[in-house]
Amino acid sequence: MTALVLGYRQGWVELKVIGIAALLTLLLALAWTLGRASYDATISLDRERVTPGDTAYGSVTVRNRAGRMVLPARMELPVGGGVAAFDLPALSPDASDEVLFSVPTTRRCVIEIGPVRSVRGDPIGLLRRTRDWAGAITLYVHPRTVPIDASTVGYLKDIEGVTTHDLSSSDVAFHALRDYVTGDSLRSIHWRTTARVGRLMVRQFEESRRSHLLLALSLREADYADADEFEVAVSAVASMAVQAIREERQVSLVTSRGRVRFATGAALLDHLAGVQASSRGGTLRDLAASAVTLVPNASMAAIVTGSVPPPRELRAAHLTLPAPLAAFAVRSVAGGTCTRRAISTLTVIDVPTLADLPKAVRSIR
């Protein structure tokens, strides 16, 4: 347009020709983008939750809901950070076309797929008009997990819990009779035996306890030597949490960003699929303090971090926890060896790979 105006003002024929050619090109490009279409589009996946290395397969179905035939069109399907394009053929009224696609996965992540959109544009790419026809769906690439024998210590006394070998003067699991000592409740006296032996005898119980596992995951990037360490840490948390849920034990998760609330194991894994390390975040001591504040009734705590924090930082985090709370630390140590050691009264296990986690956890029982 500028060339056309200057051409007329200055009387330059060349500029007039350039301006007219540009205007005609623009009008032709605009004509390419005109037109109306009406589609119903759906996106489906064979499964919406996979693990790294799996391939998710899906399909896009586009139906012509107009009362007339629609011309071929270009369609796009955003997949994560990329875009897949495909050509839609001409469709008669109520006809549909299905396109299959696959999404290979290599790492833990959350992938948004969609929305399906139609694209109209001119051949030289001057103008482009898009319209969305279907909402997006989410593909969760869960962290890898391994089964763990999670029958650990650190339980809360509970009448609906698991019987232990620790003796108590009051509970529901009867163990034996013993002689009365000062301070015993009179309600515990077994009168029939008392009358038979001639001295006071009281009931001795075994405590029944409920496990409430508190997982504290550091998201501070500085705590990890590399990205692989962080991935092992996330998978370790996922494995311990899933095992606790399978055993119908209570489990809570607190990260450097706060408490993660979930109703099912799948919901927890959905969250962990998208969790990322951050340059922001407090120390392990801050994490431990936040965890016990948000989850005060835990019976056991696991602090999960990388190989960078020194022993004094782990000890400081442990000292933040209340004395009755049993605790251990899991360090993701890329290239290291699977070891168990103690920092003061805190048991620390080093886990080089996820496969080492079950053995490492068994060592703290």
Contacts in CASP RR format, 6 or more apart in sequence:
PFRMAT RR
TARGET T0000
AUTHOR 0000-0000-0000
METHOD contacts of the structure
MODEL  1
MTALVLGYRQGWVELKVIGIAALLTLLLALAWTLGRASYDATISLDRERV
TPGDTAYGSVTVRNRAGRMVLPARMELPVGGGVAAFDLPALSPDASDEVL
FSVPTTRRCVIEIGPVRSVRGDPIGLLRRTRDWAGAITLYVHPRTVPIDA
STVGYLKDIEGVTTHDLSSSDVAFHALRDYVTGDSLRSIHWRTTARVGRL
MVRQFEESRRSHLLLALSLREADYADADEFEVAVSAVASMAVQAIREERQ
VSLVTSRGRVRFATGAALLDHLAGVQASSRGGTLRDLAASAVTLVPNASM
AAIVTGSVPPPRELRAAHLTLPAPLAAFAVRSVAGGTCTRRAISTLTVID
VPTLADLPKAVRSIR
1 19 0 8 1.000
1 22 0 8 1.000
1 23 0 8 1.000
3 15 0 8 1.000
3 16 0 8 1.000
3 18 0 8 1.000
3 19 0 8 1.000
3 22 0 8 1.000
4 15 0 8 1.000
4 16 0 8 1.000
4 18 0 8 1.000
4 19 0 8 1.000
4 20 0 8 1.000
4 22 0 8 1.000
4 23 0 8 1.000
6 12 0 8 1.000
6 15 0 8 1.000
7 13 0 8 1.000
7 15 0 8 1.000
7 16 0 8 1.000
7 19 0 8 1.000
8 16 0 8 1.000
25 124 0 8 1.000
25 126 0 8 1.000
26 126 0 8 1.000
26 127 0 8 1.000
28 122 0 8 1.000
29 121 0 8 1.000
29 122 0 8 1.000
29 124 0 8 1.000
29 125 0 8 1.000
29 126 0 8 1.000
29 127 0 8 1.000
30 122 0 8 1.000
30 127 0 8 1.000
32 120 0 8 1.000
32 121 0 8 1.000
32 122 0 8 1.000
32 123 0 8 1.000
32 127 0 8 1.000
33 120 0 8 1.000
33 121 0 8 1.000
33 122 0 8 1.000
33 127 0 8 1.000
33 128 0 8 1.000
33 129 0 8 1.000
34 120 0 8 1.000
35 120 0 8 1.000
36 66 0 8 1.000
37 64 0 8 1.000
37 66 0 8 1.000
37 70 0 8 1.000
37 73 0 8 1.000
37 118 0 8 1.000
38 64 0 8 1.000
38 65 0 8 1.000
38 66 0 8 1.000
38 70 0 8 1.000
39 62 0 8 1.000
39 63 0 8 1.000
39 64 0 8 1.000
39 65 0 8 1.000
39 70 0 8 1.000
39 118 0 8 1.000
39 133 0 8 1.000
40 62 0 8 1.000
40 63 0 8 1.000
40 65 0 8 1.000
40 133 0 8 1.000
41 60 0 8 1.000
41 61 0 8 1.000
41 62 0 8 1.000
41 63 0 8 1.000
41 115 0 8 1.000
41 116 0 8 1.000
41 133 0 8 1.000
41 134 0 8 1.000
42 60 0 8 1.000
42 61 0 8 1.000
42 134 0 8 1.000
43 58 0 8 1.000
43 59 0 8 1.000
43 60 0 8 1.000
43 77 0 8 1.000
43 113 0 8 1.000
43 114 0 8 1.000
43 115 0 8 1.000
43 116 0 8 1.000
43 134 0 8 1.000
43 135 0 8 1.000
43 136 0 8 1.000
43 137 0 8 1.000
44 58 0 8 1.000
44 59 0 8 1.000
44 61 0 8 1.000
44 137 0 8 1.000
45 56 0 8 1.000
45 57 0 8 1.000
45 58 0 8 1.000
45 113 0 8 1.000
45 137 0 8 1.000
45 139 0 8 1.000
46 56 0 8 1.000
46 57 0 8 1.000
46 58 0 8 1.000
47 56 0 8 1.000
48 56 0 8 1.000
48 137 0 8 1.000
48 138 0 8 1.000
48 139 0 8 1.000
48 140 0 8 1.000
49 139 0 8 1.000
49 140 0 8 1.000
49 142 0 8 1.000
49 266 0 8 1.000
49 269 0 8 1.000
49 270 0 8 1.000
50 56 0 8 1.000
50 105 0 8 1.000
50 139 0 8 1.000
50 140 0 8 1.000
50 141 0 8 1.000
50 142 0 8 1.000
51 105 0 8 1.000
51 141 0 8 1.000
51 142 0 8 1.000
51 143 0 8 1.000
51 144 0 8 1.000
52 105 0 8 1.000
52 106 0 8 1.000
52 107 0 8 1.000
52 108 0 8 1.000
52 141 0 8 1.000
52 144 0 8 1.000
53 104 0 8 1.000
53 105 0 8 1.000
53 106 0 8 1.000
54 105 0 8 1.000
54 141 0 8 1.000
55 102 0 8 1.000
55 103 0 8 1.000
55 104 0 8 1.000
55 105 0 8 1.000
56 102 0 8 1.000
56 103 0 8 1.000
56 105 0 8 1.000
56 139 0 8 1.000
57 100 0 8 1.000
57 101 0 8 1.000
57 102 0 8 1.000
57 103 0 8 1.000
58 100 0 8 1.000
58 101 0 8 1.000
58 102 0 8 1.000
58 103 0 8 1.000
59 98 0 8 1.000
59 99 0 8 1.000
59 100 0 8 1.000
59 101 0 8 1.000
60 75 0 8 1.000
60 77 0 8 1.000
60 86 0 8 1.000
60 98 0 8 1.000
60 99 0 8 1.000
60 101 0 8 1.000
60 116 0 8 1.000
60 134 0 8 1.000
61 96 0 8 1.000
61 97 0 8 1.000
61 98 0 8 1.000
61 99 0 8 1.000
62 75 0 8 1.000
62 88 0 8 1.000
62 91 0 8 1.000
62 96 0 8 1.000
62 97 0 8 1.000
62 98 0 8 1.000
62 99 0 8 1.000
62 116 0 8 1.000
62 133 0 8 1.000
63 91 0 8 1.000
63 94 0 8 1.000
63 95 0 8 1.000
63 96 0 8 1.000
64 70 0 8 1.000
64 91 0 8 1.000
64 92 0 8 1.000
64 93 0 8 1.000
64 94 0 8 1.000
64 95 0 8 1.000
64 96 0 8 1.000
65 94 0 8 1.000
66 93 0 8 1.000
67 93 0 8 1.000
67 94 0 8 1.000
68 93 0 8 1.000
69 90 0 8 1.000
69 91 0 8 1.000
69 92 0 8 1.000
69 93 0 8 1.000
70 90 0 8 1.000
70 91 0 8 1.000
71 90 0 8 1.000
72 87 0 8 1.000
72 88 0 8 1.000
72 89 0 8 1.000
72 90 0 8 1.000
73 87 0 8 1.000
73 88 0 8 1.000
73 118 0 8 1.000
73 119 0 8 1.000
73 120 0 8 1.000
74 85 0 8 1.000
74 87 0 8 1.000
74 88 0 8 1.000
74 118 0 8 1.000
74 119 0 8 1.000
74 120 0 8 1.000
74 121 0 8 1.000
75 85 0 8 1.000
75 86 0 8 1.000
75 87 0 8 1.000
75 88 0 8 1.000
75 99 0 8 1.000
75 116 0 8 1.000
75 117 0 8 1.000
75 118 0 8 1.000
75 119 0 8 1.000
76 83 0 8 1.000
76 84 0 8 1.000
76 85 0 8 1.000
76 116 0 8 1.000
76 117 0 8 1.000
76 118 0 8 1.000
76 119 0 8 1.000
76 130 0 8 1.000
77 83 0 8 1.000
77 84 0 8 1.000
77 85 0 8 1.000
77 86 0 8 1.000
77 101 0 8 1.000
77 113 0 8 1.000
77 114 0 8 1.000
77 116 0 8 1.000
77 117 0 8 1.000
78 84 0 8 1.000
78 112 0 8 1.000
78 113 0 8 1.000
78 114 0 8 1.000
78 115 0 8 1.000
78 136 0 8 1.000
79 101 0 8 1.000
79 103 0 8 1.000
79 111 0 8 1.000
79 113 0 8 1.000
79 114 0 8 1.000
80 111 0 8 1.000
80 112 0 8 1.000
80 113 0 8 1.000
84 101 0 8 1.000
85 119 0 8 1.000
86 99 0 8 1.000
88 97 0 8 1.000
88 118 0 8 1.000
89 97 0 8 1.000
91 97 0 8 1.000
103 111 0 8 1.000
103 113 0 8 1.000
103 139 0 8 1.000
105 111 0 8 1.000
105 139 0 8 1.000
105 141 0 8 1.000
107 141 0 8 1.000
107 231 0 8 1.000
108 141 0 8 1.000
108 142 0 8 1.000
108 143 0 8 1.000
108 144 0 8 1.000
108 231 0 8 1.000
108 234 0 8 1.000
108 272 0 8 1.000
108 273 0 8 1.000
108 274 0 8 1.000
109 141 0 8 1.000
109 273 0 8 1.000
109 274 0 8 1.000
110 138 0 8 1.000
110 139 0 8 1.000
110 140 0 8 1.000
110 141 0 8 1.000
110 270 0 8 1.000
110 273 0 8 1.000
110 274 0 8 1.000
111 138 0 8 1.000
111 139 0 8 1.000
111 140 0 8 1.000
111 141 0 8 1.000
112 136 0 8 1.000
112 137 0 8 1.000
112 138 0 8 1.000
112 139 0 8 1.000
113 136 0 8 1.000
113 137 0 8 1.000
113 138 0 8 1.000
113 139 0 8 1.000
114 134 0 8 1.000
114 135 0 8 1.000
114 136 0 8 1.000
114 137 0 8 1.000
115 132 0 8 1.000
115 133 0 8 1.000
115 134 0 8 1.000
115 135 0 8 1.000
115 136 0 8 1.000
116 132 0 8 1.000
116 133 0 8 1.000
116 134 0 8 1.000
116 135 0 8 1.000
117 130 0 8 1.000
117 131 0 8 1.000
117 132 0 8 1.000
117 133 0 8 1.000
118 130 0 8 1.000
118 131 0 8 1.000
118 133 0 8 1.000
119 128 0 8 1.000
119 129 0 8 1.000
119 130 0 8 1.000
120 128 0 8 1.000
120 129 0 8 1.000
120 130 0 8 1.000
121 127 0 8 1.000
121 128 0 8 1.000
121 129 0 8 1.000
140 269 0 8 1.000
140 270 0 8 1.000
140 273 0 8 1.000
141 273 0 8 1.000
142 238 0 8 1.000
142 269 0 8 1.000
142 270 0 8 1.000
142 272 0 8 1.000
142 273 0 8 1.000
143 231 0 8 1.000
143 234 0 8 1.000
143 235 0 8 1.000
143 238 0 8 1.000
143 269 0 8 1.000
143 272 0 8 1.000
143 273 0 8 1.000
144 235 0 8 1.000
144 238 0 8 1.000
144 354 0 8 1.000
145 235 0 8 1.000
145 238 0 8 1.000
145 239 0 8 1.000
145 242 0 8 1.000
145 269 0 8 1.000
145 354 0 8 1.000
146 235 0 8 1.000
146 239 0 8 1.000
146 354 0 8 1.000
146 355 0 8 1.000
146 357 0 8 1.000
146 358 0 8 1.000
147 239 0 8 1.000
147 243 0 8 1.000
147 358 0 8 1.000
148 239 0 8 1.000
148 240 0 8 1.000
148 243 0 8 1.000
148 357 0 8 1.000
148 358 0 8 1.000
148 361 0 8 1.000
149 358 0 8 1.000
149 361 0 8 1.000
149 362 0 8 1.000
150 213 0 8 1.000
150 240 0 8 1.000
150 243 0 8 1.000
150 244 0 8 1.000
150 247 0 8 1.000
150 249 0 8 1.000
150 361 0 8 1.000
151 247 0 8 1.000
151 365 0 8 1.000
152 211 0 8 1.000
152 213 0 8 1.000
152 300 0 8 1.000
152 326 0 8 1.000
152 361 0 8 1.000
152 364 0 8 1.000
152 365 0 8 1.000
153 300 0 8 1.000
153 326 0 8 1.000
153 365 0 8 1.000
154 209 0 8 1.000
154 211 0 8 1.000
154 299 0 8 1.000
154 300 0 8 1.000
154 325 0 8 1.000
154 326 0 8 1.000
155 161 0 8 1.000
155 162 0 8 1.000
155 164 0 8 1.000
155 209 0 8 1.000
155 210 0 8 1.000
155 211 0 8 1.000
155 212 0 8 1.000
155 299 0 8 1.000
155 300 0 8 1.000
156 209 0 8 1.000
156 210 0 8 1.000
156 211 0 8 1.000
156 212 0 8 1.000
156 297 0 8 1.000
156 299 0 8 1.000
157 168 0 8 1.000
157 171 0 8 1.000
157 207 0 8 1.000
157 208 0 8 1.000
157 209 0 8 1.000
157 210 0 8 1.000
158 208 0 8 1.000
158 209 0 8 1.000
158 210 0 8 1.000
159 171 0 8 1.000
159 172 0 8 1.000
159 208 0 8 1.000
160 208 0 8 1.000
160 210 0 8 1.000
161 208 0 8 1.000
161 209 0 8 1.000
161 210 0 8 1.000
162 208 0 8 1.000
162 209 0 8 1.000
162 210 0 8 1.000
162 211 0 8 1.000
163 173 0 8 1.000
163 206 0 8 1.000
163 207 0 8 1.000
163 208 0 8 1.000
164 206 0 8 1.000
164 207 0 8 1.000
164 208 0 8 1.000
164 209 0 8 1.000
165 206 0 8 1.000
166 206 0 8 1.000
166 207 0 8 1.000
166 209 0 8 1.000
167 175 0 8 1.000
167 204 0 8 1.000
167 205 0 8 1.000
167 206 0 8 1.000
167 207 0 8 1.000
168 205 0 8 1.000
168 206 0 8 1.000
168 207 0 8 1.000
169 184 0 8 1.000
169 185 0 8 1.000
169 188 0 8 1.000
169 202 0 8 1.000
169 204 0 8 1.000
169 205 0 8 1.000
170 185 0 8 1.000
170 188 0 8 1.000
170 205 0 8 1.000
171 205 0 8 1.000
171 206 0 8 1.000
171 207 0 8 1.000
171 208 0 8 1.000
172 205 0 8 1.000
172 208 0 8 1.000
173 205 0 8 1.000
173 206 0 8 1.000
173 207 0 8 1.000
173 208 0 8 1.000
174 203 0 8 1.000
174 204 0 8 1.000
174 205 0 8 1.000
174 206 0 8 1.000
175 204 0 8 1.000
175 205 0 8 1.000
175 206 0 8 1.000
176 204 0 8 1.000
177 190 0 8 1.000
177 193 0 8 1.000
177 201 0 8 1.000
177 202 0 8 1.000
177 203 0 8 1.000
177 204 0 8 1.000
178 201 0 8 1.000
178 202 0 8 1.000
178 204 0 8 1.000
179 199 0 8 1.000
179 200 0 8 1.000
179 201 0 8 1.000
179 202 0 8 1.000
180 189 0 8 1.000
180 199 0 8 1.000
180 200 0 8 1.000
180 201 0 8 1.000
180 202 0 8 1.000
184 202 0 8 1.000
185 202 0 8 1.000
188 202 0 8 1.000
188 203 0 8 1.000
189 200 0 8 1.000
189 201 0 8 1.000
189 202 0 8 1.000
189 203 0 8 1.000
190 201 0 8 1.000
190 202 0 8 1.000
190 203 0 8 1.000
193 201 0 8 1.000
194 200 0 8 1.000
194 201 0 8 1.000
209 299 0 8 1.000
210 249 0 8 1.000
210 250 0 8 1.000
210 299 0 8 1.000
211 244 0 8 1.000
211 249 0 8 1.000
211 250 0 8 1.000
211 299 0 8 1.000
211 300 0 8 1.000
212 249 0 8 1.000
212 250 0 8 1.000
212 251 0 8 1.000
212 252 0 8 1.000
212 295 0 8 1.000
212 297 0 8 1.000
212 298 0 8 1.000
212 299 0 8 1.000
212 300 0 8 1.000
213 240 0 8 1.000
213 241 0 8 1.000
213 244 0 8 1.000
213 249 0 8 1.000
213 250 0 8 1.000
213 251 0 8 1.000
213 252 0 8 1.000
213 298 0 8 1.000
213 299 0 8 1.000
213 300 0 8 1.000
213 301 0 8 1.000
213 302 0 8 1.000
214 251 0 8 1.000
214 252 0 8 1.000
214 254 0 8 1.000
214 291 0 8 1.000
214 292 0 8 1.000
214 295 0 8 1.000
214 298 0 8 1.000
214 300 0 8 1.000
214 301 0 8 1.000
214 302 0 8 1.000
215 237 0 8 1.000
215 240 0 8 1.000
215 241 0 8 1.000
215 251 0 8 1.000
215 252 0 8 1.000
215 253 0 8 1.000
215 254 0 8 1.000
215 301 0 8 1.000
215 302 0 8 1.000
215 304 0 8 1.000
216 254 0 8 1.000
216 255 0 8 1.000
216 287 0 8 1.000
216 288 0 8 1.000
216 291 0 8 1.000
216 301 0 8 1.000
216 302 0 8 1.000
216 303 0 8 1.000
216 304 0 8 1.000
217 233 0 8 1.000
217 234 0 8 1.000
217 237 0 8 1.000
217 253 0 8 1.000
217 254 0 8 1.000
217 255 0 8 1.000
217 256 0 8 1.000
217 275 0 8 1.000
217 304 0 8 1.000
217 305 0 8 1.000
218 233 0 8 1.000
218 255 0 8 1.000
218 256 0 8 1.000
218 284 0 8 1.000
218 287 0 8 1.000
218 303 0 8 1.000
218 304 0 8 1.000
218 305 0 8 1.000
218 306 0 8 1.000
218 309 0 8 1.000
219 255 0 8 1.000
219 256 0 8 1.000
219 257 0 8 1.000
219 275 0 8 1.000
219 276 0 8 1.000
219 277 0 8 1.000
219 278 0 8 1.000
219 281 0 8 1.000
220 256 0 8 1.000
220 277 0 8 1.000
220 278 0 8 1.000
220 279 0 8 1.000
220 280 0 8 1.000
220 281 0 8 1.000
220 282 0 8 1.000
220 283 0 8 1.000
221 230 0 8 1.000
221 277 0 8 1.000
221 278 0 8 1.000
221 279 0 8 1.000
222 279 0 8 1.000
222 308 0 8 1.000
223 284 0 8 1.000
223 305 0 8 1.000
223 306 0 8 1.000
223 308 0 8 1.000
223 309 0 8 1.000
224 230 0 8 1.000
224 233 0 8 1.000
224 277 0 8 1.000
224 305 0 8 1.000
224 306 0 8 1.000
224 307 0 8 1.000
224 308 0 8 1.000
224 332 0 8 1.000
225 306 0 8 1.000
225 307 0 8 1.000
225 308 0 8 1.000
225 334 0 8 1.000
226 334 0 8 1.000
227 277 0 8 1.000
228 334 0 8 1.000
229 306 0 8 1.000
229 307 0 8 1.000
229 332 0 8 1.000
229 333 0 8 1.000
229 334 0 8 1.000
230 277 0 8 1.000
230 306 0 8 1.000
230 332 0 8 1.000
232 332 0 8 1.000
232 334 0 8 1.000
232 351 0 8 1.000
232 352 0 8 1.000
232 353 0 8 1.000
232 354 0 8 1.000
233 304 0 8 1.000
233 305 0 8 1.000
233 306 0 8 1.000
233 330 0 8 1.000
233 332 0 8 1.000
234 272 0 8 1.000
234 275 0 8 1.000
235 354 0 8 1.000
235 357 0 8 1.000
236 304 0 8 1.000
236 330 0 8 1.000
236 332 0 8 1.000
236 351 0 8 1.000
236 354 0 8 1.000
236 357 0 8 1.000
237 253 0 8 1.000
237 272 0 8 1.000
237 304 0 8 1.000
238 268 0 8 1.000
238 269 0 8 1.000
238 272 0 8 1.000
239 354 0 8 1.000
239 357 0 8 1.000
240 251 0 8 1.000
240 302 0 8 1.000
240 357 0 8 1.000
240 361 0 8 1.000
241 251 0 8 1.000
241 253 0 8 1.000
241 265 0 8 1.000
241 268 0 8 1.000
242 265 0 8 1.000
242 268 0 8 1.000
242 269 0 8 1.000
244 250 0 8 1.000
244 251 0 8 1.000
245 251 0 8 1.000
245 264 0 8 1.000
245 265 0 8 1.000
245 268 0 8 1.000
252 259 0 8 1.000
252 294 0 8 1.000
252 295 0 8 1.000
252 298 0 8 1.000
253 259 0 8 1.000
253 260 0 8 1.000
253 262 0 8 1.000
253 268 0 8 1.000
254 260 0 8 1.000
254 287 0 8 1.000
254 290 0 8 1.000
254 291 0 8 1.000
254 294 0 8 1.000
254 295 0 8 1.000
255 275 0 8 1.000
255 287 0 8 1.000
256 278 0 8 1.000
256 281 0 8 1.000
256 282 0 8 1.000
256 286 0 8 1.000
256 287 0 8 1.000
257 278 0 8 1.000
258 290 0 8 1.000
258 294 0 8 1.000
259 294 0 8 1.000
259 295 0 8 1.000
260 268 0 8 1.000
260 271 0 8 1.000
262 268 0 8 1.000
262 271 0 8 1.000
283 309 0 8 1.000
283 313 0 8 1.000
283 316 0 8 1.000
283 317 0 8 1.000
284 303 0 8 1.000
284 305 0 8 1.000
284 309 0 8 1.000
284 313 0 8 1.000
284 314 0 8 1.000
284 316 0 8 1.000
284 317 0 8 1.000
285 313 0 8 1.000
285 316 0 8 1.000
285 317 0 8 1.000
285 320 0 8 1.000
287 303 0 8 1.000
287 317 0 8 1.000
288 301 0 8 1.000
288 303 0 8 1.000
288 317 0 8 1.000
288 318 0 8 1.000
288 320 0 8 1.000
288 321 0 8 1.000
289 320 0 8 1.000
291 298 0 8 1.000
291 301 0 8 1.000
292 298 0 8 1.000
292 301 0 8 1.000
292 320 0 8 1.000
292 321 0 8 1.000
292 322 0 8 1.000
292 325 0 8 1.000
298 325 0 8 1.000
299 325 0 8 1.000
299 326 0 8 1.000
300 325 0 8 1.000
300 326 0 8 1.000
300 327 0 8 1.000
300 328 0 8 1.000
301 321 0 8 1.000
301 325 0 8 1.000
301 326 0 8 1.000
301 327 0 8 1.000
301 328 0 8 1.000
302 327 0 8 1.000
302 328 0 8 1.000
302 329 0 8 1.000
302 330 0 8 1.000
303 314 0 8 1.000
303 317 0 8 1.000
303 318 0 8 1.000
303 327 0 8 1.000
303 328 0 8 1.000
303 329 0 8 1.000
303 330 0 8 1.000
304 329 0 8 1.000
304 330 0 8 1.000
304 332 0 8 1.000
305 314 0 8 1.000
305 329 0 8 1.000
305 330 0 8 1.000
305 331 0 8 1.000
305 332 0 8 1.000
306 331 0 8 1.000
306 332 0 8 1.000
306 333 0 8 1.000
307 331 0 8 1.000
307 332 0 8 1.000
307 333 0 8 1.000
307 334 0 8 1.000
307 350 0 8 1.000
309 331 0 8 1.000
311 343 0 8 1.000
311 348 0 8 1.000
314 329 0 8 1.000
314 343 0 8 1.000
314 346 0 8 1.000
314 348 0 8 1.000
315 343 0 8 1.000
315 344 0 8 1.000
315 346 0 8 1.000
317 329 0 8 1.000
318 327 0 8 1.000
318 329 0 8 1.000
318 343 0 8 1.000
318 344 0 8 1.000
318 345 0 8 1.000
318 346 0 8 1.000
321 327 0 8 1.000
327 346 0 8 1.000
327 347 0 8 1.000
328 346 0 8 1.000
328 347 0 8 1.000
328 348 0 8 1.000
328 349 0 8 1.000
328 364 0 8 1.000
329 343 0 8 1.000
329 346 0 8 1.000
329 347 0 8 1.000
329 348 0 8 1.000
329 349 0 8 1.000
330 348 0 8 1.000
330 349 0 8 1.000
330 351 0 8 1.000
330 357 0 8 1.000
330 360 0 8 1.000
331 348 0 8 1.000
331 349 0 8 1.000
331 350 0 8 1.000
331 351 0 8 1.000
332 351 0 8 1.000
332 352 0 8 1.000
333 350 0 8 1.000
333 351 0 8 1.000
333 352 0 8 1.000
334 352 0 8 1.000
335 352 0 8 1.000
336 350 0 8 1.000
336 352 0 8 1.000
337 350 0 8 1.000
337 352 0 8 1.000
338 349 0 8 1.000
338 350 0 8 1.000
338 351 0 8 1.000
338 352 0 8 1.000
338 356 0 8 1.000
338 359 0 8 1.000
338 360 0 8 1.000
339 349 0 8 1.000
339 350 0 8 1.000
340 347 0 8 1.000
340 348 0 8 1.000
340 349 0 8 1.000
340 350 0 8 1.000
340 360 0 8 1.000
340 363 0 8 1.000
340 364 0 8 1.000
341 347 0 8 1.000
341 348 0 8 1.000
341 350 0 8 1.000
342 348 0 8 1.000
347 364 0 8 1.000
349 360 0 8 1.000
349 361 0 8 1.000
349 363 0 8 1.000
349 364 0 8 1.000
350 360 0 8 1.000
351 357 0 8 1.000
351 360 0 8 1.000
END
